[in-house]
Amino acid sequence: MAGQNSFTGSRIQNSIIYQSITTDLNMAVEDSLLSIANSARTLGNSISLKMVEFLNEVKDQPAGFRDLGLDFLGICHILNSLQESLKEHFDSKQPFPAKAIPELTRVLSMTMQDFDHLQTLLH
C-alpha cells in the first residue's frame, strides 16, 4: 500500500510539473505572438504616418501611391484588430490552437520584413 501511495504521489507530482512547464511554454508562445503582432502594428502605424505626411506634402505624387497608402492603412487596421484580439484571447486564459501558431508567426514575420523594406524605401 505504501508503494502504491508513493507511485500515485509521484504521478501527481509529475502531472503538476508537466502542467507548470506547459503553462510556462504557453505563456512564452503567447508573449512571442503578442510581441511580434505589436511590433508589426507599431511599425505599420509609423509607416502610415510617413505615407500621410508624404501625401500631404508632395503635390506630384507617384502613380498609385495614394491607393497604396489607403491599402496600407487597411492592413494596419487589421493588425491593430489582430493584436487586440490576441491580447483579449490570452487574457481570457483560453487555449490557442497550437496548429495556428507557426503559420501566424510566419505571416507576422513576413509582414515585418515587408514593412522593414517599405520603411527603408520611405526614408
Beta strands, then each sheet from edge to edge (+ up, - down):
end
